[in-house]
Amino acid sequence: MRDIVFPDNNEAAFLARAKTLGIEELVFVYEDPARISGTEGAKPALLAHPQGIGKARAKTEIVLLKSSDQDLHTIEHTAPDILFDLEASPKFDALHQRASGLNHILAAVCAKNGVTIAFAFNSLLAAPVERRAILLGRIAQNIQLCRKYRVPMKIASFARTPGGMRSPEDLAALFRVLGMRQQEIRDASD
C-alpha cells in the first residue's frame, strides 16, 4: 500500500511508523518546492494552488490539489494528479443529494482528464463528532459517483503526524463499510 502524508520536519518518524504498519511506500506532500530535494525513502509530491499546478508539475511528478470552489475550471484547464477533501464543503446537504463536492459533471471531467479522487482519513479523524456522520455520508456518495463515471479513487491517511497514520487493513475496512468493492479497495490502495 502507498500512503500519503504531510510531514513537518518529522520524515524519519513517518518512515518508522510506516514500517511498523506494513505500508510499503510513502508519499511526502509539501507546500514548499524547496523541501522536495531532501526526501529519502519516500516519493515527493507538491500541494498546489489552483493557479500553480503548472509550476508544481515542473518540479515533481505528483501534484495534489485540495478541493475548492474552482475545481471544475481547474481540472478542465490544468488537471492535478490527485484531488482530495471534496467532502469538506461547508454547504448544507439537500434532502435527496448531499453537497459532497463531487457531481456528475465534475466526475466526468475527472475521468476524462485522469484525475484521481482521494479520500482522506485525516479529515474524518480531525472532524468534530457531530460532523463525522455528514462526512461519512458524503464520502459514500462520492464513491458511488466515482464508480459510475469510472473515476480513479485513492484511499490514504493524509496524516499530519505519525500517530495519524492507519494500517492498510483499517482503511480497507472503513471504505468497505462506505461502499467500496474489494477490487476498488485494492486499486485505491496502490
C-alpha positions in Angstrom: 0.0 0.0 0.0 1.0 3.6 -0.6 0.1 6.2 1.9 0.1 10.0 1.5 1.3 12.1 4.5 2.2 15.8 5.2 5.5 15.8 7.1 6.8 18.8 9.1 10.5 18.0 9.6 9.5 14.6 11.0 10.1 12.4 7.9 12.1 9.8 9.9 9.2 9.3 12.3 6.8 8.8 9.4 9.1 6.3 7.8 9.4 4.3 11.1 5.7 4.4 11.6 5.1 3.2 8.0 7.4 0.3 8.6 5.5 -0.9 11.7 2.1 -0.6 10.0 3.3 -2.5 6.9 3.0 0.4 4.5 5.3 -0.2 1.6 5.6 3.3 0.1 5.1 6.8 1.5 4.3 10.0 -0.5 5.6 13.1 1.3 3.5 16.1 0.4 5.0 19.6 0.7 3.7 23.1 0.1 7.2 24.5 -0.4 9.0 23.2 -3.5 12.4 23.8 -1.8 11.7 21.0 0.7 11.4 18.3 -2.1 15.1 17.8 -2.6 15.8 16.1 0.8 13.2 13.3 0.7 14.9 10.0 1.3 12.9 6.7 1.3 9.7 8.3 0.0 8.2 9.9 -3.1 7.9 13.7 -3.0 4.7 15.5 -4.0 3.5 19.1 -4.1 0.3 20.6 -2.7 -0.5 23.2 -5.3 -3.0 26.1 -5.5 -5.3 26.1 -8.5 -3.2 28.7 -10.3 0.1 27.0 -9.5 -0.5 23.5 -10.9 1.7 24.1 -14.0 4.7 25.3 -11.9 4.3 22.4 -9.5 4.2 19.9 -12.3 7.6 21.1 -13.5 9.1 20.4 -10.0 7.6 17.0 -9.2 5.7 14.1 -10.8 2.8 14.1 -8.3 0.7 17.2 -7.8 -2.2 17.3 -5.3 -5.0 19.9 -5.1 -7.2 20.5 -2.2 -10.8 20.9 -3.2 -12.2 24.5 -3.6 -15.0 26.3 -5.5 -12.8 26.4 -8.6 -12.4 22.6 -9.0 -14.2 22.3 -12.4 -12.4 25.2 -14.0 -9.0 24.0 -12.7 -9.5 20.4 -13.8 -10.6 21.3 -17.2 -7.6 23.5 -17.9 -4.6 22.2 -15.8 -5.5 18.9 -14.2 -3.7 17.8 -11.0 -2.9 14.2 -10.4 -4.9 13.9 -7.2 -7.9 16.0 -5.9 -8.8 15.5 -2.3 -11.0 16.8 0.5 -14.1 17.1 -1.7 -16.4 16.2 1.1 -15.3 19.1 3.3 -17.6 21.5 1.6 -19.3 24.0 4.0 -22.5 23.8 2.1 -25.6 22.2 3.6 -26.9 18.8 2.3 -30.1 18.8 0.3 -32.9 16.4 1.0 -32.1 13.8 -1.7 -28.5 14.7 -2.5 -25.5 15.6 -0.3 -23.3 18.6 -1.0 -20.3 16.2 -1.3 -18.2 18.4 -3.6 -18.5 16.0 -6.5 -21.3 16.0 -9.0 -21.8 14.1 -12.3 -20.1 16.9 -14.4 -17.0 17.1 -12.2 -16.8 13.3 -12.1 -17.0 13.1 -15.9 -14.2 15.7 -16.3 -12.0 14.0 -13.7 -12.4 10.7 -15.6 -11.6 12.3 -18.9 -8.5 14.1 -17.6 -7.2 11.2 -15.5 -7.6 13.0 -12.1 -7.7 10.7 -9.1 -10.2 11.4 -6.3 -8.6 10.8 -2.9 -10.4 10.2 0.3 -8.5 11.5 3.3 -8.9 9.6 6.6 -7.4 12.5 8.5 -10.4 14.7 7.6 -12.6 12.2 9.4 -10.3 11.9 12.4 -10.0 15.7 12.8 -13.7 16.5 12.4 -15.9 17.2 15.3 -18.0 14.2 16.4 -21.3 15.7 15.1 -19.8 16.4 11.6 -18.4 12.9 11.1 -21.7 11.4 10.1 -22.1 14.1 7.4 -18.6 13.4 6.1 -19.2 9.6 6.0 -22.4 10.1 4.0 -20.6 12.4 1.6 -17.8 10.0 1.1 -20.2 7.2 0.4 -22.0 9.3 -2.3 -18.6 10.3 -3.8 -17.6 6.6 -4.0 -20.9 5.9 -5.9 -20.2 8.7 -8.4 -16.6 7.7 -8.9 -17.7 4.1 -9.6 -20.5 5.3 -12.1 -18.1 7.6 -14.1 -15.0 5.4 -13.7 -13.0 8.0 -11.9 -9.8 6.6 -10.3 -10.0 6.5 -6.5 -7.3 6.6 -3.8 -7.6 6.0 -0.1 -4.9 7.3 2.3 -4.5 8.6 5.8 -3.3 12.1 4.8 -1.8 12.2 8.3 0.0 15.3 9.6 1.6 13.4 12.4 2.9 9.8 12.5 0.2 9.0 15.1 -2.5 9.8 12.5 -1.4 7.1 10.1 -3.5 3.9 10.0 -2.8 0.4 8.8 -4.0 -0.6 5.3 -6.4 -3.1 6.8 -8.1 -0.4 8.9 -8.5 1.9 5.9 -9.8 -1.0 3.8 -12.4 -2.0 6.4 -13.7 1.6 6.7 -14.0 2.1 3.0 -15.6 -1.4 2.6 -18.3 -0.2 5.0 -18.7 3.0 3.0 -19.5 1.1 -0.2 -16.2 0.3 -2.0 -15.9 -3.1 -3.5 -12.9 -5.3 -2.8 -11.3 -4.7 -6.2 -11.8 -1.0 -5.8 -10.1 -1.0 -2.4 -7.1 -2.9 -3.9 -6.9 -0.4 -6.7 -7.3 2.6 -4.4 -4.6 1.3 -2.0 -1.8 1.0 -4.6 
